[in-house]
Amino acid sequence: MVKFLKKISVRGYIIIAVVLGILAVLALYFLNANQVGPSTQKKSGVQLTQNSPGQYQTVIKNGRYLVSAARGITATSEPNNLDVKQFESSLLDLSKSHFKTSRYIFQEGQYLSADKVSDLLARQDKDHEDGLNPKDNGKTDSSREPIYVQTLTEQDFMTKDGDNLKLAGMVVGVAMNTQDQYQKEQYGTTYSQNISDADRIAYGKKIAPKLLQQIRATSGVSKDVPIVIAMYANAPADSLAPGNFYAQATSKDGNSLSSWSTISDKSIVLPKESTDTSKLGDDENNGFANFKNDIANFFPNIADATAVANFHNDKLSSMNVTVTTQFYSQTEIDSFTNYVAASALKFLPNTVPVRIVIQTANEVQAILTRKTDDKSFSVTTL
């Protein structure tokens, strides 16, 4: 009888222990289910990333980054791939001058649908009455009507409204072609039609009110939400430097636009060509020449080294360097990368972000990045 009671007692303890274990696991599960990790803040089904200094919080929905449905839509194939990244990153920098990162939340464009953007980028015809590009006049020479408007990008700026977010501002970038590439027949030879600065600027000002009207008519965009329209000039297809933003105007309410203001952005390729007589980038060019010579003396298999220096109001804002070479072992890659980092600290500017890509003809082998005033480069070998 005593043994039987002891057996029941042991079984009871086991059952109790199992039940307590299950309860503990369930408690941890529900506790974690209602917690948000250190990088997000949960708000009624919408999460916000924590913003670092000078950067926006961004919107995550249902555990995923909220992307734009209209992203990547263009009127024709992109003439210069350098413009793809430059257009979006420069637009975000421009937005910071209108909507402070400490007050507003960044959201990828959610109001202009893919169909709407495609319609806006089309040539005007009976099927695309809202098209921003001119009607095709049927010509196939320099008298043809070119495609002026290449792509649009919408950026939304939100504020908290209780447990929700509300649209508090919008910036729309308009990429204008400086060169239109076309074919006289399908799969035929590709021709280039240059667009003068005067024609591009005039056409951009002409279509901006029409674009604003279409944005205001979009569901969810109120008549008093501030809307900034920023104009970007794409680089020609063969350019080694990307294009730049050149003008902006703001609509505080309704369909009225403020007068246009000039944006003084420019990107130049280093080393500068001997025919470039401008003073812009002379100091940076000298420093880059010393950098290029220094790393070439260390490693003789360098094929080329170039840089794109980006300027805002004639002041350097960032630099992107590409070093093309050929390595035969991982130790060569590591040794050369370390030397490039040391040389860059010596010869390249330390007051702006610098990014260096070391690559062969076929693949990237190392990436070095340094933020403003950092004392060293972050190095990633691939």
Secondary structure, 3 states (H helix, E strand, C coil): CHHHHHHHHHHHHHHHHHHHHHHHHHHHHHHHHCCCCCCEEEECCEEEECCCCCCCEEEEECCEECCCCCCCCECCCCCCCHHHHHHHHHHHHHHCCCCCCCCCEEEECCCCCHHHHHHHHCECECCECCCCECCCCCCCCCCCCCCCEEEEEEEEEEEEECCEEEEEEEEEEEEECCEEEEECCCCCCEEEEECCHHHHHHHHHHHHHHHHHHHHCCCCCCCCCCEEEEEEECCCCCCCCCCEEEEEEEECCCCCCCCCEECCEEEEEECCCCCCCCCCCHHHHHHHHHHHHHHHHHCCCEEEEEEEEEEECCEEEEEEEEEEECCCCHHHHHHHHHHHHHHHHHHCCCCCCEEEEEECCCCEEEEEEECCCCCCCEEEEC
